[in-house]
């Protein structure tokens, strides 16, 4: 390798160390797993390539894997999500890091290529760009790879599609589908951090605004709930009838985007699909409407259509672009349509990432141990490991729970007792 790292400014490492220290104070479960890994070295000599959001919380995961004996190379999983001071701190500690905020598409994939120079045995992904690159352009690396983990909904969708088409060449653990991940990270983490990003970018008052949330999955549900908590009048749009019904019974207004686009003051997408806000919707929006995305890729808002219908644009404040349409309206796009919670804020709170990255750490160990015996497919974290993370989190919060008695255990696992 020519260099061990490529970051924005290595002199930011001290600031990064402080951020990582602050984050670790709220990640007690991962800290306990790190202690276990330091003692047992389950990843000794294992080469790990990771394409993740380079945040202070991700640093906790990287340091845990390193404590377990892993050799690590890390790149960012989004051009705007890297925290430069954290990347510098990890690089200064001796880790291979290829990440900085504000990358072009070419630079983004260059960093993935640099990360893959480690010739991984395990891959960690957030969005499946690393895995996709291996399968399309770096197939010679497949022979050394035992398994991988995927962190987010969008990546899991891509990988399940690959598995269905017979294109996936090694087993993947869907860390995203762990109960201790999606019920907390996706709901509470995305909900809070998305609103945090919107508020940091715009400094607007949410109370009284018509807030349109596209989708009502785990992430969108969290966003809708937090927007309502801030006083917003929340409208949910959906294509799934069950989720739409659930949103209605949770007290939200539900309507098609074609109707909501005429009403909304603030629009937030988090569906994992493309053109959720399309040209036809953009044409109907009132002047002053704000557009934000919290899905993994910047495809949920049809930005090319917005560009085509505008006669000019300017950056009116950091992370806010003002588009002046040809019919005289002004629409505001946040964070270039990328993940607003990471591009305009700091991502999810450490407390929920504590569970998500504990799932990733335990999942990495599990897939290393079992991957060779698994066919190429997408798997979920075993329940006993998921429960372990939940029990440790409860313990760290000082919460005790009940346990089944032997009599109760027998009753719920038998069929012979009825009325």
Secondary structure as UniProt FT lines:
FT   STRAND          5..7
FT   HELIX           10..12
FT   HELIX           13..24
FT   TURN            25..26
FT   HELIX           28..40
FT   TURN            42..45
FT   STRAND          47..51
FT   HELIX           56..67
FT   TURN            68..69
FT   STRAND          71..75
FT   TURN            79..81
FT   HELIX           84..92
FT   TURN            93..94
FT   STRAND          96..99
FT   HELIX           105..115
FT   HELIX           116..118
FT   STRAND          122..125
FT   HELIX           129..137
FT   HELIX           139..144
FT   STRAND          147..150
FT   HELIX           153..164
FT   TURN            165..166
FT   STRAND          171..174
FT   HELIX           175..177
FT   HELIX           179..181
FT   HELIX           182..189
FT   HELIX           190..202
FT   TURN            207..208
FT   STRAND          210..214
FT   HELIX           218..229
FT   TURN            230..231
FT   STRAND          233..237
FT   HELIX           241..249
FT   TURN            250..251
FT   STRAND          253..254
FT   HELIX           257..260
FT   TURN            261..263
FT   STRAND          266..269
FT   HELIX           279..284
FT   TURN            287..288
FT   STRAND          290..293
FT   TURN            298..299
FT   HELIX           303..308
FT   STRAND          310..317
FT   TURN            318..319
FT   STRAND          320..325
FT   TURN            326..327
FT   STRAND          330..334
FT   HELIX           335..337
FT   HELIX           340..343
FT   HELIX           350..370
FT   HELIX           371..373
FT   STRAND          378..379
FT   HELIX           383..396
FT   TURN            397..398
FT   HELIX           406..412
//
